[in-house]
Amino acid sequence: MIVTVVIVPVVVLVRMSVEIVTTAVGAVVGTFVLVGTKKFSQQFF
């Protein structure tokens, strides 16, 4: 019983942290892509 009590919060924390990390990485990548496309289009058009 004690093992499951310990495992459940750990799994929940890991899932939350993974979601937060993926969201942050997605936001950073999106920002980079936006900035990159703007600079790229400015250079060529």
Secondary structure by P-SEA (a helix, b strand, c coil): caaaaaaaaaaaaaaaaaaaaaaaaaaaaaaaaaaaaaaaaaacc
